[in-house]
Amino acid sequence: MFFEYIILYKYFVFCLIIVLILFSISFFFIYQNIDQQKISSYECGFDPFGDSRTKFEIRFYIVGILFIIFDLELSFLFPWLVIIHNEFTFYNVIYMLIFIFLLALGFIYELIKGALDWE
């Protein structure tokens, strides 16, 4: 019933193994130098200064939202590839090309509107 997800499960297990290997290498083979500034309440190592209520530029929020939108839409490609692995038809390819075209069209629209300009 869920045989299409076996590839996704293998991918998840592979990624988990890679993460555990990299974490263990960095934890056991790198010298840990603990001093008073590193274990202080601020991770940057020094006391804060200035006002914490400074305004952020709206561009940071726009870029973040655009990244989330396009990243989530591109995450639909992986399940489509798993499904198309079993039944490769012309209509499936056309549907995904339409999806990618609309995604690219939205990205071009954002570029034209200047949402990613840093002037």
N, C-alpha and C positions, 0 to 999 in steps of 0.2 A: 504494500500500500504506500509506504513512504520510501521506496527505493531510490527516488530521485534525490533524497537528502543524504544519502550515504556519502556522496562526494563532498557535500558541505560539512558533514561530520568529520571526514578525514582531513579536510582543510582546517577545521577548528582544532583538532587534536594536534596536527602538525604545528600550527601557530602556538599552541599552548606549550608544546615541547621546546620550541625555539625560545620562547619567552623565559621558561624555567632555566634553560641552559645559560642564556645570557645573564639572567639575574644571579644565578649561582656563581658564574665566572666573575662578575663585578663585585659580588659580596665577599667571596673568599680570597681573591687574588689582589685586591686593591687595599692599600694601607688606609685604615680608618683613623684619622687624626681628630680627636674630640677635644675641643677647647671651650672656654666659657662663652665666647661669642657665638659659636655654632649651636649651643644648646639653649641660647636665650630665646625669649618668646617671639622674636622677629627673625625670620629666616634669612634676611639680608645681612645680618650681623651687626647692625648699628641701630641706635635708637631713632625713632621716626622724628622728622622735623617738618615744619610747615602745617598747613591746614589739610585735614583729610577730606574736606568737602570741595575739592577742586573739581571743576567740570571737565569731563572728557569730550573729545571731539566726536561728533556724530558719525564721522567716517569710520571709526573703529567699530561701532555697532553695525553699520551698513555692511562692511566687509565681513564681519562675523556672521550676520544673518545670510548674506549671499553664499558664504562658504557652506553653511549648514544646509541651505536649500539645494545647492548643486551637488553637495556630497550625498545627501539622502536620495536624490533622484538618480545619481549614478550607482547607488547601492542596489537599485532594481535590476541592474545588468547581470549580476551574479546569479540570482535565481533563474533568470531567463536563460542563461547559458546552461544551467543544469537541466532545465526542461527541454531545451532545444537539442540537447545531447541525444535524447531518445527519439524524437520525431522532428526531423529537419524538413520543413516545408517552406515554400516560397512565401506564403502569407505571414509566417512567423518572422521572417527576415524583413519583410515590408513593414510590419507593425513596429519592430524595433528601430528600423531606420526612420520611421515617422517620429517615434519617441525621441531619438537622438537629434533629429532635425529641429523639433520643437524646443528641446533643451538648448541647442546651439542658438536658436533664434532668440530665446529669452536672455541668453548671455550676451549676445550682440546688442540687444535692446538696452541692457544695463550698461554696456560700454558706451553706446551712443548717448545715453542720458548722463553719463559722467559719474556714475556711482563709484568708480574705482580711481578717480583722479585725486591726486594728493597735492593740489596746488594751494 
